[in-house]
Amino acid sequence: MLLTNHKELISAAEPNYAGFYVPTGFVEAKKTDRVYSPADKADLDVKTSENLIGQIVNLSQLLNSLFWQRAYTGAPDEDLQELYLDTCKLAILSSVEIDRAKKEISIDSKKEIAEISDKYEIFDGGKRVKPTFFKNITIDNGYALNENVRYKNFDTPMDYVQIIVDKANSLQSRMFKSKTISFLSIIKKPAALVSGGSVNYRKDRCMEIIRVAQSEILQLQVAYSKYKKEDKDERMQLTAKITEKTQGCVDQIMKFDWCENSLYLMLKEMDNKDNAPVLRLLFDILFQTPNDMFFNLVKQSSGVMYDVVESNDGDARLYDFLYKKVKSVPNAYKNYMF
């Protein structure tokens, strides 16, 4: 929502104000006779456990993008009106889903979502088309991109914003490229670094295990993303399988007889551009491996840290309170929990 007194924006909005409705759900709740018993509480809990707000919001945003795309290309008002009214239905459905936590409603939200979704699906070369910004949402949420979806730039505000953000990120990456430091620069190099033989074997074998696990995790994510409708049980099963794969990596890696040299070479792999596809998994696994020697390499590299504390002789003022910097005294490393 935009709150503004900008004259040009207001003058543009006023002539169109009557065309935009306030979604209101005049939906009567289903009257069900219940008693305060474990059976009825369990039944009610099951019926309200699956919430479809996420699907409704995503579909609403997709329809909004399609609306502005059609408006930009000069679609007839009657086509836009039908699309707009279906978007309003989704706004009402979101209220219905919120109210399910308080009362039972007879509307089948899944059916309504499916009908609206099927009505506005767009295909190109056998693939479903979505606005570009949905691609970034998928990646940011940690999911693999669906190979059956094609992302295109729509003439919609969200994609306009995405184009601006991408340009800004590209500019920043060029401006600050010289300031980027390697991960290895914060790690203490072993006094007598030795490579080759068993040291390299442990490192190579470890990377092979991680690459296999990453490939299997991606296959799981792609298989999950092919489900047209989001399923809570499937999502929980996916999370459990990924956790199992990751823990399996940790268990295998812990069986190796690690030394400072081999651990250092493993950390060095963090800066290897060839490992970009597995970098996140590599980082997660290294920090999940409860190996004192590995954490000691990181700990030895730490610089002086400071805490900000309230003090009458402080030199920094915040809301009429004085603060100063004092050298941080962290807990002993062995007491940290990873």
Residue pairs with C-beta under 8 A, 6 or more apart in sequence:
2 9
4 10
21 88
23 88
23 91
23 92
23 95
24 92
25 92
25 95
25 96
25 99
27 92
27 96
27 99
27 105
27 107
29 99
29 103
29 104
29 105
30 103
30 104
30 105
30 106
32 104
34 40
34 44
44 104
47 100
47 104
48 100
48 101
49 232
50 232
51 97
51 100
52 93
52 97
52 109
52 110
52 113
53 94
53 97
53 98
54 230
55 113
55 229
55 230
56 90
56 93
56 94
56 97
56 109
56 113
57 94
58 134
59 90
59 113
59 116
59 117
60 87
60 90
60 91
60 94
61 158
62 120
62 130
62 131
62 134
63 83
63 86
63 87
63 90
63 116
63 120
64 87
64 156
64 158
65 131
65 154
65 156
65 158
65 159
66 83
66 120
66 122
66 154
66 156
67 80
67 83
67 84
67 87
67 156
68 154
68 155
68 156
68 157
69 154
69 155
69 156
70 79
70 80
70 83
71 80
72 155
73 155
83 120
86 116
86 119
86 120
89 112
89 116
90 113
90 116
93 107
93 109
93 112
93 113
96 105
96 107
96 109
97 109
99 105
110 229
113 229
114 229
121 128
122 128
122 129
123 129
124 150
124 152
125 150
126 148
127 148
127 149
127 150
128 148
128 149
128 150
129 149
129 150
129 151
129 152
130 149
130 150
130 151
130 152
131 151
131 152
131 153
131 154
131 156
131 158
131 159
132 151
132 152
132 153
132 154
132 159
132 162
132 163
133 158
133 159
133 161
133 162
134 151
135 145
135 151
136 162
138 144
138 145
138 146
139 145
143 221
143 224
143 225
144 218
144 221
144 222
144 225
145 225
146 222
146 225
146 226
147 222
148 226
153 159
153 163
182 271
183 267
183 270
183 271
184 267
184 268
184 270
184 271
186 298
186 301
187 264
187 267
187 297
187 298
187 301
188 297
188 300
188 301
189 264
190 260
190 261
190 264
193 261
193 264
194 261
195 261
195 265
198 262
199 259
199 261
199 262
199 265
200 265
202 256
202 257
202 258
202 262
202 266
203 262
203 265
203 266
203 269
205 256
206 253
206 256
206 266
207 269
207 275
207 278
207 282
209 249
209 252
209 253
210 249
210 278
210 281
210 282
210 285
211 278
213 245
213 246
213 248
213 249
213 281
214 277
214 278
214 281
216 245
217 242
217 245
217 246
217 281
220 238
220 241
220 242
220 245
221 238
221 242
224 234
224 235
224 238
227 234
246 281
246 284
246 285
246 288
247 288
249 281
249 285
250 285
250 288
250 289
253 285
253 289
254 289
254 290
254 291
256 262
258 291
258 293
258 294
259 293
260 293
260 297
263 291
263 293
263 294
263 297
264 297
266 286
266 294
267 286
267 294
267 297
269 275
269 282
270 279
270 282
270 283
270 286
275 282
286 294
287 338
288 338
290 338
292 334
295 333
295 336
295 338
296 333
299 333
304 327
304 328
305 327
305 328
305 330
306 325
306 326
306 327
306 328
307 325
307 326
307 327
307 328
308 316
308 323
308 324
308 325
309 323
309 324
309 326
310 321
310 322
310 323
311 322
311 323
311 324
312 322
313 322
313 324
314 322
314 323
314 324
315 322
315 324
316 322
316 323
316 324
317 323
